[in-house]
């Protein structure tokens, strides 16, 4: 990997330099299907839909912001443990943490 130093305090990869110079957009990275954020979000969405709840209603029940719930479902949020518990209770399930 080639690292280029610019006048500002940041480092750029060769791909980023070429993108800036040509105006081309960098390639989007494909999300890892085993990312725990994605897996958790899919399960929250599945449970929410089974209960017939909107994201907004789930947010109200869990005392979270509706944007936070949407981002969590899309795997864009690294949901904290306390919020996992809030979502679980709002969905009527027991939160389970496995260390094995």
C-alpha angles and dihedrals in degrees: 000000000000116000119201122199117215132192090269123069099265138093124229130199119230089254091055092049091051090047091052093046096047099032089237118147116242116250113268113241117237110239117246106253089214094055105131090221091059093044092049092046093050091051093049090050092047093051092044093052092046088056092046093239127150119226088249093054092047089051091053093048092049096041091238131125115265091235089055091053092049093048091047091052091051092049092246094120130067093219115216122232095251090052091049087057092047092051093046093052092046089052093047097243134118114252109236125196117191121196095183 
